[in-house]
Amino acid sequence: GAGEDVAGPVVLRPLDEQVALKVKRTHEMFAANHGARVMESEAPRKLRMAVKTTAEYAVVKDLASLQQPAAEKGAKPGKNQPVAEPTGVDADAKAHLRRSAVEKVHKEVMAAQGGGG
């Protein structure tokens, strides 16, 4: 008849009871995985580390080549000598390098996602 299904008669329950039943079933289905970590894919992890590395070290990656002439002159840096913070033109160059590194990484990410540059 009209009130029957393949599995038997259709029982209409109040909406709040149906929702509670669905929530209970959903909870039972995912309860075994509660607190489990999601497996991380290798490609996003590598991309995240590349972005972090570039953001942190892009400014100083060429620093060794800039300091080399002082080492050739025989000057030995002291262990406890403070490192001078860049000012003026050096600070502007540092900011420019940081900005260009971020832009480069952004372009690479966009290209990898197919979003162009």
C-alpha positions as CSV (number, residue, x, y, z in Angstrom):
1,G,0.0,0.0,0.0
2,A,0.8,3.7,0.2
3,G,2.2,3.6,3.8
4,E,4.6,0.7,3.2
5,D,8.2,0.6,2.1
6,V,10.4,-2.3,0.8
7,A,11.6,-2.7,4.4
8,G,8.1,-2.7,5.9
9,P,5.6,-0.1,7.1
10,V,6.8,3.6,7.1
11,V,6.7,5.0,10.7
12,L,6.5,8.8,10.8
13,R,8.2,10.2,13.9
14,P,8.3,13.8,15.2
15,L,11.1,15.8,13.7
16,D,13.0,16.3,16.9
17,E,13.1,12.5,17.4
18,Q,14.3,11.9,13.9
19,V,17.1,14.5,14.3
20,A,18.2,13.0,17.7
21,L,18.3,9.6,16.0
22,K,20.4,10.9,13.1
23,V,22.8,12.6,15.5
24,K,23.2,9.5,17.6
25,R,24.0,7.4,14.4
26,T,26.5,10.0,13.2
27,H,28.1,10.1,16.6
28,E,28.4,6.3,16.6
29,M,29.9,6.3,13.2
30,F,32.7,8.8,14.0
31,A,33.2,7.9,17.7
32,A,36.0,5.5,16.9
33,N,38.0,8.2,15.2
34,H,37.5,10.8,17.9
35,G,40.8,12.6,18.6
36,A,42.7,10.9,15.8
37,R,45.0,13.1,13.7
38,V,44.3,13.6,10.0
39,M,47.1,12.1,7.9
40,E,49.0,15.0,6.3
41,S,49.9,14.8,2.6
42,E,53.5,15.3,1.7
43,A,53.1,17.9,-1.0
44,P,51.2,20.5,1.2
45,R,53.7,19.9,4.0
46,K,56.7,20.6,1.7
47,L,55.0,23.7,0.3
48,R,54.2,25.0,3.8
49,M,57.9,24.4,4.9
50,A,59.1,26.1,1.7
51,V,57.0,29.2,2.4
52,K,58.1,29.4,6.0
53,T,61.8,28.9,5.0
54,T,61.6,31.6,2.3
55,A,59.8,34.0,4.6
56,E,62.3,33.5,7.4
57,Y,65.6,33.3,5.5
58,A,65.2,35.1,2.2
59,V,66.7,38.2,3.7
60,V,69.8,36.6,4.9
61,K,70.4,33.9,2.3
62,D,73.1,36.0,0.5
63,L,74.5,37.4,3.7
64,A,77.5,35.0,3.7
65,S,78.7,36.3,0.3
66,L,78.4,39.9,1.6
67,Q,80.5,39.1,4.7
68,Q,83.2,37.2,2.8
69,P,85.4,40.2,1.9
70,A,85.8,41.0,5.6
71,A,87.0,37.4,6.2
72,E,89.5,37.7,3.4
73,K,91.1,40.8,5.0
74,G,91.9,38.7,8.0
75,A,89.3,40.2,10.3
76,K,87.9,37.6,12.8
77,P,84.5,38.3,14.2
78,G,84.3,38.2,18.0
79,K,82.1,35.7,19.7
80,N,80.2,38.3,21.7
81,Q,80.1,41.1,19.2
82,P,76.6,42.5,18.8
83,V,75.2,42.4,15.3
84,A,74.3,45.8,14.1
85,E,70.6,46.1,13.0
86,P,70.3,47.5,9.5
87,T,69.3,51.2,9.3
88,G,68.5,53.6,6.5
89,V,69.3,52.0,3.1
90,D,70.0,48.6,4.6
91,A,66.6,48.5,6.4
92,D,64.9,49.5,3.1
93,A,66.8,46.7,1.2
94,K,65.8,44.2,3.9
95,A,62.2,45.2,3.6
96,H,62.4,45.0,-0.2
97,L,64.0,41.6,-0.1
98,R,61.3,40.3,2.3
99,R,58.5,41.7,0.2
100,S,59.9,40.3,-3.0
101,A,60.4,36.9,-1.4
102,V,56.8,36.8,-0.2
103,E,55.6,37.9,-3.7
104,K,57.7,35.2,-5.3
105,V,56.3,32.5,-3.0
106,H,52.8,33.8,-3.6
107,K,53.3,33.5,-7.4
108,E,54.6,30.0,-7.1
109,V,51.7,28.9,-4.9
110,M,49.2,30.5,-7.3
111,A,50.9,28.8,-10.3
112,A,50.9,25.5,-8.5
113,Q,47.1,25.9,-7.8
114,G,46.5,26.8,-11.4
115,G,45.5,30.4,-10.6
116,G,48.1,32.1,-12.8
117,G,50.4,34.8,-11.5
